[in-house]
Amino acid sequence: MEKNLDRVMEEIAGFITAIANQAAKLEPNSKPPIITLENDSQLCIIQKMGTVTGAIYKRT
């Protein structure tokens, strides 16, 4: 089970990084944006700083 979770986390990390990279291309001369994705029960905040991309998930 733990190996499956590691694989899923790696796949999610790839999606998060891709979203941050695409958003940064919208205005390449500006600071990378903070991206917020939300629905009725969840919130995801994504931010890229240099070579590091972070995401916070919260159930609301």
MARSE-346635 format. One record per residue: residue number from 1; z, x, y of N, C-alpha, C, O, CB in turn. Coordinates in Angstrom, 2 decimals, m for minus. Glycine has a CB too. Example, Ala and Ser with C-alpha at 12.3 -4.5 7.8 and 13.67 -1.06 7.14 Angstrom:
pt seq=1	n_Z=7.80	n_X=13.19	n_Y=m5.69	ca_Z=7.80	ca_X=12.30	ca_Y=m4.50	c_Z=7.80	c_X=13.20	c_Y=m3.30	o_Z=8.46	o_X=14.24	o_Y=m3.32	cb_Z=9.05	cb_X=11.31	cb_Y=m4.47
pt seq=2	n_Z=7.08	n_X=12.85	n_Y=m2.25	ca_Z=7.14	ca_X=13.67	ca_Y=m1.06	c_Z=7.87	c_X=12.90	c_Y=0.03	o_Z=8.04	o_X=13.41	o_Y=1.14	cb_Z=5.72	cb_X=14.08	cb_Y=m0.60
***
This chain:
pt seq=1	n_Z=0.00	n_X=0.82	n_Y=m1.19	ca_Z=0.00	ca_X=0.00	ca_Y=0.00	c_Z=0.00	c_X=0.87	c_Y=1.26	o_Z=m0.71	o_X=0.56	o_Y=2.22	cb_Z=1.21	cb_X=m0.94	cb_Y=0.00
pt seq=2	n_Z=0.79	n_X=1.95	n_Y=1.27	ca_Z=0.88	ca_X=2.80	ca_Y=2.46	c_Z=m0.46	c_X=3.46	c_Y=2.76	o_Z=m0.82	o_X=3.62	o_Y=3.93	cb_Z=1.96	cb_X=3.87	cb_Y=2.26
pt seq=3	n_Z=m1.22	n_X=3.86	n_Y=1.72	ca_Z=m2.53	ca_X=4.46	ca_Y=1.94	c_Z=m3.48	c_X=3.45	c_Y=2.57	o_Z=m4.27	o_X=3.81	o_Y=3.45	cb_Z=m3.12	cb_X=4.98	cb_Y=0.62
pt seq=4	n_Z=m3.42	n_X=2.20	n_Y=2.14	ca_Z=m4.26	ca_X=1.16	ca_Y=2.74	c_Z=m3.92	c_X=0.96	c_Y=4.20	o_Z=m4.81	o_X=0.79	o_Y=5.03	cb_Z=m4.11	cb_X=m0.16	cb_Y=1.98
pt seq=5	n_Z=m2.64	n_X=0.98	n_Y=4.54	ca_Z=m2.21	ca_X=0.81	ca_Y=5.93	c_Z=m2.71	c_X=1.97	c_Y=6.77	o_Z=m3.16	o_X=1.76	o_Y=7.90	cb_Z=m0.68	cb_X=0.71	cb_Y=6.01
pt seq=6	n_Z=m2.64	n_X=3.19	n_Y=6.25	ca_Z=m3.16	ca_X=4.36	ca_Y=6.98	c_Z=m4.65	c_X=4.21	c_Y=7.26	o_Z=m5.11	o_X=4.53	o_Y=8.36	cb_Z=m2.90	cb_X=5.65	cb_Y=6.18
pt seq=7	n_Z=m5.40	n_X=3.73	n_Y=6.28	ca_Z=m6.84	ca_X=3.55	ca_Y=6.44	c_Z=m7.13	c_X=2.49	c_Y=7.51	o_Z=m8.00	o_X=2.68	o_Y=8.35	cb_Z=m7.49	cb_X=3.14	cb_Y=5.10
pt seq=8	n_Z=m6.39	n_X=1.40	n_Y=7.48	ca_Z=m6.57	ca_X=0.34	ca_Y=8.47	c_Z=m6.24	c_X=0.86	c_Y=9.86	o_Z=m6.95	o_X=0.57	o_Y=10.82	cb_Z=m5.69	cb_X=m0.88	cb_Y=8.14
pt seq=9	n_Z=m5.16	n_X=1.63	n_Y=9.99	ca_Z=m4.77	ca_X=2.16	ca_Y=11.29	c_Z=m5.84	c_X=3.11	c_Y=11.84	o_Z=m6.11	o_X=3.10	o_Y=13.04	cb_Z=m3.42	cb_X=2.89	cb_Y=11.19
pt seq=10	n_Z=m6.45	n_X=3.92	n_Y=10.98	ca_Z=m7.52	ca_X=4.81	ca_Y=11.41	c_Z=m8.72	c_X=4.02	c_Y=11.91	o_Z=m9.34	o_X=4.38	o_Y=12.91	cb_Z=m7.94	cb_X=5.74	cb_Y=10.26
pt seq=11	n_Z=m9.06	n_X=2.93	n_Y=11.22	ca_Z=m10.18	ca_X=2.09	ca_Y=11.64	c_Z=m9.89	c_X=1.43	c_Y=12.99	o_Z=m10.76	o_X=1.39	o_Y=13.86	cb_Z=m10.49	cb_X=1.02	cb_Y=10.58
pt seq=12	n_Z=m8.68	n_X=0.93	n_Y=13.16	ca_Z=m8.30	ca_X=0.30	ca_Y=14.43	c_Z=m8.33	c_X=1.32	c_Y=15.55	o_Z=m8.78	o_X=1.01	o_Y=16.65	cb_Z=m6.89	cb_X=m0.34	cb_Y=14.32
pt seq=13	n_Z=m7.87	n_X=2.53	n_Y=15.29	ca_Z=m7.88	ca_X=3.58	ca_Y=16.31	c_Z=m9.30	c_X=3.84	c_Y=16.79	o_Z=m9.53	o_X=4.07	o_Y=17.98	cb_Z=m7.25	cb_X=4.88	cb_Y=15.77
pt seq=14	n_Z=m10.26	n_X=3.81	n_Y=15.88	ca_Z=m11.66	ca_X=4.00	ca_Y=16.26	c_Z=m12.16	c_X=2.90	c_Y=17.18	o_Z=m12.87	o_X=3.18	o_Y=18.15	cb_Z=m12.52	cb_X=4.07	cb_Y=15.02
pt seq=15	n_Z=m11.80	n_X=1.65	n_Y=16.88	ca_Z=m12.20	ca_X=0.53	ca_Y=17.73	c_Z=m11.57	c_X=0.63	c_Y=19.11	o_Z=m12.23	o_X=0.40	o_Y=20.12	cb_Z=m11.83	cb_X=m0.80	cb_Y=17.08
pt seq=16	n_Z=m10.29	n_X=0.96	n_Y=19.15	ca_Z=m9.57	ca_X=1.07	ca_Y=20.43	c_Z=m10.21	c_X=2.16	c_Y=21.30	o_Z=m10.43	o_X=1.95	o_Y=22.50	cb_Z=m8.06	cb_X=1.37	cb_Y=20.19
pt seq=17	n_Z=m10.50	n_X=3.29	n_Y=20.70	ca_Z=m11.12	ca_X=4.39	ca_Y=21.44	c_Z=m12.51	c_X=4.00	c_Y=21.93	o_Z=m12.88	o_X=4.31	o_Y=23.06	cb_Z=m11.22	cb_X=5.65	cb_Y=20.56
pt seq=18	n_Z=m13.27	n_X=3.31	n_Y=21.11	ca_Z=m14.62	ca_X=2.87	ca_Y=21.50	c_Z=m14.55	c_X=1.90	c_Y=22.68	o_Z=m15.36	o_X=1.99	o_Y=23.60	cb_Z=m15.34	cb_X=2.22	cb_Y=20.31
pt seq=19	n_Z=m13.61	n_X=0.97	n_Y=22.65	ca_Z=m13.45	ca_X=0.02	ca_Y=23.76	c_Z=m13.12	c_X=0.77	c_Y=25.05	o_Z=m13.72	o_X=0.50	o_Y=26.09	cb_Z=m12.34	cb_X=m1.02	cb_Y=23.45
pt seq=20	n_Z=m12.18	n_X=1.70	n_Y=24.97	ca_Z=m11.79	ca_X=2.47	ca_Y=26.16	c_Z=m12.96	c_X=3.30	c_Y=26.69	o_Z=m13.17	o_X=3.37	o_Y=27.90	cb_Z=m10.60	cb_X=3.39	cb_Y=25.84
pt seq=21	n_Z=m13.72	n_X=3.91	n_Y=25.80	ca_Z=m14.87	ca_X=4.73	ca_Y=26.23	c_Z=m15.95	c_X=3.87	c_Y=26.90	o_Z=m16.51	o_X=4.27	o_Y=27.92	cb_Z=m15.46	cb_X=5.47	cb_Y=25.03
pt seq=22	n_Z=m16.23	n_X=2.71	n_Y=26.33	ca_Z=m17.25	ca_X=1.83	ca_Y=26.92	c_Z=m16.81	c_X=1.31	c_Y=28.28	o_Z=m17.61	o_X=1.25	o_Y=29.21	cb_Z=m17.55	cb_X=0.66	cb_Y=25.98
pt seq=23	n_Z=m15.54	n_X=0.94	n_Y=28.41	ca_Z=m15.03	ca_X=0.45	ca_Y=29.70	c_Z=m15.10	c_X=1.54	c_Y=30.76	o_Z=m15.41	o_X=1.26	o_Y=31.92	cb_Z=m13.58	cb_X=m0.06	cb_Y=29.55
pt seq=24	n_Z=m14.83	n_X=2.78	n_Y=30.38	ca_Z=m14.87	ca_X=3.89	ca_Y=31.33	c_Z=m16.29	c_X=4.14	c_Y=31.85	o_Z=m16.47	o_X=4.65	o_Y=32.95	cb_Z=m14.32	cb_X=5.17	cb_Y=30.68
pt seq=25	n_Z=m17.30	n_X=3.79	n_Y=31.06	ca_Z=m18.69	ca_X=3.98	ca_Y=31.47	c_Z=m19.13	c_X=3.01	c_Y=32.56	o_Z=m20.13	o_X=3.24	o_Y=33.23	cb_Z=m19.61	cb_X=3.84	cb_Y=30.27
pt seq=26	n_Z=m18.39	n_X=1.92	n_Y=32.75	ca_Z=m18.76	ca_X=0.93	ca_Y=33.76	c_Z=m18.74	c_X=1.52	c_Y=35.17	o_Z=m19.61	o_X=1.23	o_Y=35.99	cb_Z=m17.83	cb_X=m0.27	cb_Y=33.70
pt seq=27	n_Z=m17.74	n_X=2.35	n_Y=35.43	ca_Z=m17.64	ca_X=3.05	ca_Y=36.72	c_Z=m17.24	c_X=4.49	c_Y=36.44	o_Z=m16.07	o_X=4.85	o_Y=36.54	cb_Z=m16.59	cb_X=2.35	cb_Y=37.68
pt seq=28	n_Z=m18.22	n_X=5.34	n_Y=36.07	ca_Z=m17.92	ca_X=6.69	ca_Y=35.61	c_Z=m17.24	c_X=7.60	c_Y=36.64	o_Z=m16.61	o_X=8.58	o_Y=36.26	cb_Z=m19.17	cb_X=7.33	cb_Y=35.17
pt seq=29	n_Z=m17.36	n_X=7.30	n_Y=37.92	ca_Z=m16.74	ca_X=8.14	ca_Y=38.95	c_Z=m15.33	c_X=7.68	c_Y=39.32	o_Z=m14.71	o_X=8.25	o_Y=40.21	cb_Z=m17.60	cb_X=8.17	cb_Y=40.18
pt seq=30	n_Z=m14.84	n_X=6.66	n_Y=38.64	ca_Z=m13.50	ca_X=6.14	ca_Y=38.91	c_Z=m12.54	c_X=6.50	c_Y=37.78	o_Z=m12.96	o_X=6.95	o_Y=36.72	cb_Z=m13.54	cb_X=4.61	cb_Y=39.10
pt seq=31	n_Z=m11.27	n_X=6.30	n_Y=38.04	ca_Z=m10.25	ca_X=6.49	ca_Y=37.01	c_Z=m10.50	c_X=5.47	c_Y=35.89	o_Z=m10.84	o_X=4.32	o_Y=36.17	cb_Z=m8.80	cb_X=6.32	cb_Y=37.62
pt seq=32	n_Z=m10.33	n_X=5.87	n_Y=34.61	ca_Z=m10.55	ca_X=4.92	ca_Y=33.51	c_Z=m9.67	c_X=3.67	c_Y=33.68	o_Z=m8.50	o_X=3.78	o_Y=34.04	cb_Z=m10.27	cb_X=5.59	cb_Y=32.15
pt seq=33	n_Z=m10.24	n_X=2.50	n_Y=33.41	ca_Z=m9.47	ca_X=1.27	ca_Y=33.62	c_Z=m8.42	c_X=1.03	c_Y=32.54	o_Z=m8.48	o_X=1.59	o_Y=31.44	cb_Z=m10.41	cb_X=0.08	cb_Y=33.66
pt seq=34	n_Z=m7.45	n_X=0.21	n_Y=32.88	ca_Z=m6.51	ca_X=m0.31	ca_Y=31.89	c_Z=m7.10	c_X=m1.62	c_Y=31.40	o_Z=m7.40	o_X=m2.51	o_Y=32.20	cb_Z=m5.04	cb_X=m0.50	cb_Y=32.50
pt seq=35	n_Z=m7.26	n_X=m1.76	n_Y=30.10	ca_Z=m7.90	ca_X=m2.92	ca_Y=29.50	c_Z=m6.83	c_X=m3.81	c_Y=28.90	o_Z=m5.95	o_X=m3.34	o_Y=28.18	cb_Z=m8.95	cb_X=m2.50	cb_Y=28.43
pt seq=36	n_Z=m6.90	n_X=m5.09	n_Y=29.20	ca_Z=m5.95	ca_X=m6.06	ca_Y=28.65	c_Z=m6.72	c_X=m7.10	c_Y=27.86	o_Z=m7.63	o_X=m7.74	o_Y=28.39	cb_Z=m5.10	cb_X=m6.72	cb_Y=29.77
pt seq=37	n_Z=m6.34	n_X=m7.27	n_Y=26.60	ca_Z=m6.91	ca_X=m8.31	ca_Y=25.75	c_Z=m5.76	c_X=m9.23	c_Y=25.37	o_Z=m4.71	o_X=m8.77	o_Y=24.92	cb_Z=m7.63	cb_X=m7.71	cb_Y=24.47
pt seq=38	n_Z=m5.96	n_X=m10.54	n_Y=25.53	ca_Z=m4.87	ca_X=m11.44	ca_Y=25.17	c_Z=m5.39	c_X=m12.78	c_Y=24.70	o_Z=m6.49	o_X=m13.21	o_Y=25.05	cb_Z=m3.94	cb_X=m11.64	cb_Y=26.35
pt seq=39	n_Z=m4.56	n_X=m13.42	n_Y=23.89	ca_Z=m4.80	ca_X=m14.80	ca_Y=23.49	c_Z=m3.46	c_X=m15.53	c_Y=23.59	o_Z=m2.54	o_X=m15.04	o_Y=24.23	cb_Z=m5.41	cb_X=m14.89	cb_Y=22.03
pt seq=40	n_Z=m3.34	n_X=m16.68	n_Y=22.96	ca_Z=m2.11	ca_X=m17.47	ca_Y=23.09	c_Z=m0.88	c_X=m16.79	c_Y=22.51	o_Z=0.23	o_X=m17.07	o_Y=22.95	cb_Z=m2.30	cb_X=m18.79	cb_Y=22.43
pt seq=41	n_Z=m1.07	n_X=m15.91	n_Y=21.54	ca_Z=0.10	ca_X=m15.35	ca_Y=20.86	c_Z=0.17	c_X=m13.82	c_Y=20.83	o_Z=1.15	o_X=m13.27	o_Y=20.32	cb_Z=0.13	cb_X=m15.85	cb_Y=19.48
pt seq=42	n_Z=m0.84	n_X=m13.12	n_Y=21.34	ca_Z=m0.85	ca_X=m11.66	ca_Y=21.27	c_Z=m1.39	c_X=m11.05	c_Y=22.55	o_Z=m2.17	o_X=m11.66	o_Y=23.28	cb_Z=m1.67	cb_X=m11.19	cb_Y=20.08
pt seq=43	n_Z=m0.95	n_X=m9.83	n_Y=22.81	ca_Z=m1.40	ca_X=m9.08	ca_Y=23.97	c_Z=m1.67	c_X=m7.65	c_Y=23.53	o_Z=m0.88	o_X=m7.07	o_Y=22.78	cb_Z=m0.34	cb_X=m9.12	cb_Y=25.14
pt seq=44	n_Z=m2.77	n_X=m7.08	n_Y=23.98	ca_Z=m3.10	ca_X=m5.69	ca_Y=23.68	c_Z=m3.50	c_X=m5.01	c_Y=24.98	o_Z=m4.40	o_X=m5.48	o_Y=25.68	cb_Z=m4.25	cb_X=m5.58	cb_Y=22.61
pt seq=45	n_Z=m2.83	n_X=m3.91	n_Y=25.31	ca_Z=m3.14	ca_X=m3.14	ca_Y=26.51	c_Z=m3.65	c_X=m1.77	c_Y=26.06	o_Z=m3.01	o_X=m1.10	o_Y=25.25	cb_Z=m1.89	cb_X=m3.00	cb_Y=27.46
pt seq=46	n_Z=m4.80	n_X=m1.37	n_Y=26.58	ca_Z=m5.44	ca_X=m0.11	ca_Y=26.20	c_Z=m5.61	c_X=0.75	c_Y=27.45	o_Z=m6.07	o_X=0.27	o_Y=28.48	cb_Z=m6.82	cb_X=m0.35	cb_Y=25.49
pt seq=47	n_Z=m5.24	n_X=2.03	n_Y=27.33	ca_Z=m5.43	ca_X=2.95	ca_Y=28.45	c_Z=m5.85	c_X=4.31	c_Y=27.93	o_Z=m5.32	o_X=4.81	o_Y=26.94	cb_Z=m4.14	cb_X=3.07	cb_Y=29.30
pt seq=48	n_Z=m6.83	n_X=4.89	n_Y=28.61	ca_Z=m7.30	ca_X=6.24	ca_Y=28.26	c_Z=m6.88	c_X=7.20	c_Y=29.36	o_Z=m7.08	o_X=6.93	o_Y=30.55	cb_Z=m8.86	cb_X=6.26	cb_Y=28.08
pt seq=49	n_Z=m6.28	n_X=8.31	n_Y=28.96	ca_Z=m5.88	ca_X=9.36	ca_Y=29.90	c_Z=m6.38	c_X=10.69	c_Y=29.34	o_Z=m5.80	o_X=11.24	o_Y=28.41	cb_Z=m4.32	cb_X=9.39	cb_Y=30.12
pt seq=50	n_Z=m7.46	n_X=11.19	n_Y=29.91	ca_Z=m8.04	ca_X=12.43	ca_Y=29.41	c_Z=m8.59	c_X=12.22	c_Y=28.01	o_Z=m9.45	o_X=11.36	o_Y=27.80	cb_Z=m7.00	cb_X=13.55	cb_Y=29.40
pt seq=51	n_Z=m8.11	n_X=13.01	n_Y=27.08	ca_Z=m8.58	ca_X=12.90	ca_Y=25.70	c_Z=m7.70	c_X=12.00	c_Y=24.84	o_Z=m7.95	o_X=11.85	o_Y=23.64	cb_Z=m8.66	cb_X=14.28	cb_Y=25.07
pt seq=52	n_Z=m6.67	n_X=11.41	n_Y=25.44	ca_Z=m5.74	ca_X=10.56	ca_Y=24.70	c_Z=m5.96	c_X=9.10	c_Y=25.07	o_Z=m6.04	o_X=8.75	o_Y=26.25	cb_Z=m4.26	cb_X=10.98	cb_Y=24.99
pt seq=53	n_Z=m6.08	n_X=8.25	n_Y=24.06	ca_Z=m6.20	ca_X=6.81	ca_Y=24.27	c_Z=m5.02	c_X=6.15	c_Y=23.59	o_Z=m4.73	o_X=6.41	o_Y=22.42	cb_Z=m7.57	cb_X=6.26	cb_Y=23.72
pt seq=54	n_Z=m4.33	n_X=5.28	n_Y=24.33	ca_Z=m3.17	ca_X=4.59	ca_Y=23.79	c_Z=m3.36	c_X=3.09	c_Y=23.83	o_Z=m4.09	o_X=2.56	o_Y=24.67	cb_Z=m1.91	cb_X=4.98	cb_Y=24.54
pt seq=55	n_Z=m2.69	n_X=2.40	n_Y=22.91	ca_Z=m2.74	ca_X=0.94	ca_Y=22.88	c_Z=m1.35	c_X=0.42	c_Y=22.55	o_Z=m0.63	o_X=0.98	o_Y=21.73	cb_Z=m3.78	cb_X=0.43	cb_Y=21.84
pt seq=56	n_Z=m1.00	n_X=m0.67	n_Y=23.21	ca_Z=0.27	ca_X=m1.35	ca_Y=22.95	c_Z=m0.05	c_X=m2.77	c_Y=22.53	o_Z=m0.81	o_X=m3.47	o_Y=23.20	cb_Z=1.21	cb_X=m1.32	cb_Y=24.22
pt seq=57	n_Z=0.52	n_X=m3.19	n_Y=21.41	ca_Z=0.36	ca_X=m4.55	ca_Y=20.91	c_Z=1.67	c_X=m5.29	c_Y=21.06	o_Z=2.74	o_X=m4.73	o_Y=20.80	cb_Z=m0.12	cb_X=m4.56	cb_Y=19.44
pt seq=58	n_Z=1.59	n_X=m6.53	n_Y=21.49	ca_Z=2.80	ca_X=m7.34	ca_Y=21.63	c_Z=2.48	c_X=m8.77	c_Y=21.23	o_Z=1.45	o_X=m9.33	o_Y=21.62	cb_Z=3.36	cb_X=m7.27	cb_Y=23.08
pt seq=59	n_Z=3.36	n_X=m9.35	n_Y=20.45	ca_Z=3.25	ca_X=m10.77	ca_Y=20.14	c_Z=4.05	c_X=m11.53	c_Y=21.18	o_Z=5.21	o_X=m11.21	o_Y=21.44	cb_Z=3.76	cb_X=m11.10	cb_Y=18.69
pt seq=60	n_Z=3.43	n_X=m12.53	n_Y=21.78	ca_Z=4.10	ca_X=m13.25	ca_Y=22.86	c_Z=4.67	c_X=m14.56	c_Y=22.38	o_Z=5.26	o_X=m15.30	o_Y=23.17	cb_Z=3.14	cb_X=m13.50	cb_Y=23.99
***
